[in-house]
Amino acid sequence: MDKPYVVGMDIGGTNSVFGIVDARGNILSVDSIKTQAYSLFGDYVAAVAAKLLPMIDAAGGITKIKGMGIGASNGNYYTGNIEHSANLPWKGIVPLAADFEKAIGVPVTVTNDANAAAIGEMTYGAARGMKNFIEITLGTGVGSGIVVNGQLVYGHDGFAGELGHVISRRQDGRQCGCGRRGCLETYCSATGVARTAKEIVEYTDEPSLLRDIEGDITSKDVYDAAMRGDKAAQDVFTFTGTILGEALADFIAFSAPEAIILFGGLTKAGDLIMKPTLEAMEANVLSIWKGKTKLLVSELEDADAAVLGASALAWG
């Protein structure tokens, strides 16, 4: 292979991580910068290039690099731009692909972070060999990448696959950052788990270790309490998994996926979240799909997944 490597980069709200990856998904080198440290996008590009270009030289030079893939919040595959991201310091429309192509000197492909995870899963992870699956990312929010007939679904505008903003509770739904109420991510993200725990502590008399926590309860606090046998904390995961499973049953009706793959910190809760999710999914799915769709946990390592997923874009 005359160009055996690609570059993958994930632009997160806090950190931007980039690395050089081979065709088997081995990361040769990786580095990062603080995303929020650069209010001017041009300064940000220069800071990434200052670290990335020496890494490329160490891998044999620019002639060994096939391309660069970037996953970013509101990254648009069609335009190569970041468009009106709420989490990043640059407002409006940002010419992500064009500016990095100039700075690095290789073709650049862009998508959003959840789509990058789905492509990474298909290239290196649990979805290898699958043509139809849905990747659900359970992080600060809920994201999704939908693959149909071996291709990621982008829609006519590049933004298809916002399953975290499907409304899961119409009556008295929680306020979402998107401006609507009852979105799936207000219940089934790490933030949603913390919100549910806070409501149990505030609005019930149920005894719980969660009452002893000073400051804001986190999803990790809920997990730790649940593992110590705390019923209220276990109930939080049951509630969360039930809502997630109900939503997944609806998603199956859309694309009949072979598998739904869950990725992100919440999957670390294991059976606490997976069992109620699977039960609710199977209880609510249309009868023709009962028992047909596998519910899997991602095989990508959290630390590497963002870079791997983005890098997989560049092989295309």
N, C-alpha and C positions, 0 to 999 in steps of 0.2 A: 504494500500500500504506500503510494508516494506521499500521501498526506495522512499520516496515521493518528493525528490528534485533533481534538476540537477544544474550544474554550466554552465553559458554562459559567453563567453569572446569575445570581439571584439578588434582586434589589428589594430588600426588606425595609420596613419602616424604621428599624433601628440599625441593622448592619447590612452591608452589601458584601456578599461572599462570591469569590470567583476562583476558578481552578482550571487546570489542563487535564483532559480526560482522554483515555484511549478507547478503542472500539469495544473492549470488554467491560467497560465501566470502571476501570481502575483510575483513581485520581492520582496523577503524578505529583502535582503540587497545588497548594491552595493558600489563599490569603484573603484579607478583608479590610474594609474601611468603614467608618461610621457614616451612615447615609445622611444623618441630620447635620453633620458638620459642614455641609456645603450648600449654602443658600443659592448660589449661582450654578446652574447646570454645567456650564463650561468648566468651572473649577473642579466639579465632581468628576467629569470625564478625564480631565488631566491627572487627577489624583489616582484614579483607577489605572490609567495607562502607565503612570510612573512605577506602579508595582507589577503590573501584568506584563509589560514588554520584556523586562529582565527574566521573568518566568518562561516566556516564549523562547527567548534566546537560549536559556538553559536546556530547553527541550529540543533544541536543534534548529531554531530559527523560524521565521514566519512561513517559509516554504513548507514546513511540516504541519501547518495548521489549516484544516479544511474550512473552518468557519467558526462563528461564535453564536451561541444561543443565549438569550437573556429572558428570564422570567421576572415580571414586575406587576405590581398592582395596577390594574387598568391598562396593561400592555396590550396593544392591538396588533394581531398577526398580520392583518391586511395592510395597515399603514406604517407599521414599524414605530409608531408613536406611543408614548404614555399619554392617555387622554383623561384629564380631570381626576387625578387620583387624590383621594382624601388623606392618604397616609404619608405622602411623600412631600418634601419641602418645595418642589417646583410645581407651580400651578399652571392650569390650562393645558395646552398641547405641547409636549416635549419631544423633539426629534431624536428619539433614543437610537434607533438603528443607524440613521444617517451620520450622527455625530461620532458613534463608536466605529463605524466603518472608516471614517477619516482618521481617527486617532490610532486605531490598531492595524488597519490595512487588510482586513479579511471581510467576507460577506457576513452580515449580522441578521439573525432572525429573532423576532420578539413574540412573546405571548404572555398571558397572565400567569400568576404563580401556580394556581390550581391546575391549569392546562399543562404547565411544565411538569408538574408531579405526575399527571396521567401519562404523558409521553415517556417520562423516565420509567414509570412502572411497566409500560409496554416494551420498552427497549431493554431494561436491565432487571426488572422486578417480578412481582406476582402475576402480572398480566402478559408475560412473554407467551407468544403464540395465540393470544386472544384477539378476536376481531371486534367483539362487542362487550364493553364493560363501562362502568362508571366509577371514577375515583372521587371520593368525598374527603376533603381535607378538614379536619376538626382541630382548629387552632384558635386564635383570638376571635376569628369569625368562622364561618362555614363556607368553603369553596367547593367547586366541582369541575371536573373535566369529563366530558362525555365522548366516548369513542364508539362509532357506528361503522360497521363494515371496514374496520381497520383505519378509519380516519377520524381525527378529532372534529367535533362539531363546533364550527365558529359562527354559524348564522350569517345573515347578509351583511352585518355591520362589524363582525369580529368579536362580539361580546356575548355570544350564546353560552349557556351553561352556568347561569347564576342561581343554582338550586338552593343556595343558602338564603335566598330572598324569596323563595316560595313561601306563601303564608301558611303556617301550620296551625295557628290558633286565631280564628276570626273573632270570637267573643273575648273582649277584654285582653287582647294580645299585648305583649310587651312592646314598648317603644324601641324601634331599631334605628341605628345610625343612618340608615338610608332614607329615613323620614316616614316610613310606613310602620304599621303595627303588626305583631304576631309572626314576623319572619322566623324561619327555622333557626337561623344563627343566634337569635336572642334566647333560645333554649338549649341548643345542642353544641355550642362552642364551649371552650374553656371558660369564657366570660359568662355564658349562660348557666353553666354548672354552678359557678360562684354566686350568681344571682338567685338561683333556686335555693341554695343553702342559706343565703341571707334571709330569704322570705320565710323559710322554715323556722329560723332562729327568731325572727321578728314577730311572726304572726301565729306561732303555735307555742304551746307549753311543753312540747316534746323534749325530754331530757337528751342532751347530746354533748359530746366533747367539743363540738363546734362553738358552743356558747363560751368556752374558755379562751377562744382565740382573740388576741388583742389586735385591733386594726382590721383591715379588710380581709375577708375569707377568700382564699384562692382555691382553684380546682385541686391543687396538690394537697391542701389542707383537708379537703373533702375525701380525697383518696386515702390519705393517711388515717383519717378517722374511720373510714369504712373498713380498712384492713385490720383495724383494732376491734372490729365487731360493732361499731356504732350504727344502730338501726337507722337513725335519721340520715346519716351520711349515705348508707346503702340505699335508702329510699330516694335520695337525690339521683343516684345513677339509674335506678329503676324508672323513675319519672323521665329522665333524659333519654334513656334508651327506648322507652315506649314511644315518645314523640318522634325520635329519629326513625324507628322501625316503621311507624305509620307513614312517614314521608317517603321512605325507601320503597314501600309497597306501591305508592303512586308513581314513583320514578320508573319502576319496572314496567308499568303500563305504557310508558312513553317509548322506551327503546328495547325492551326485552333483553336486558344484558345477561351475558353468561355469568358475570360476577359483579358485585359491588365491593370495592376495595376501600377500606377506611385507612386514612393516613393522619398522623399527627399525635400530639401529646395525649389526648383523651384515650387513645387505643391502649395506652400503658395500663389502664385500669382493667384490662383483660375481661374476664367473665362478668365482672360487675357491670360493664357497659354492653359487652357483646351479647350476653344471654338475653336481657330484655329487648335488645334491638332485634335480634333474630326472631324471638317469639312474636313481637308485634308485627314484624315484617310478614311473617308467614300467616299470622292471624288475619291480616288485612289485604293480602295480595289477591288478585282475581284468581279464581280456581284453576284456570288454564296454566298459570305460572307457579302454582304451589310446588315447592321442593325443587324448582328448576334453577334458581339463581343462587349462586354461592355467595356467602358473606365472608370476606377475607380481610386480614390485616396486611397492610403494605409490607413488602420485603425490603424496602429501601431504608437504610439507616437515616434517622432524622437529620443528623449532622451533615450527611452527604447528599441527601435527596434533592435539595434545592439546586445544587450545582449539577448533579447528574441529570436531573430532569431538564434543566435548561440546556445542558450540553447536547442532549439527545436531539434537540431541534436542529442542531448544526449538521448532523449527518444527512438530513433530508436533502 
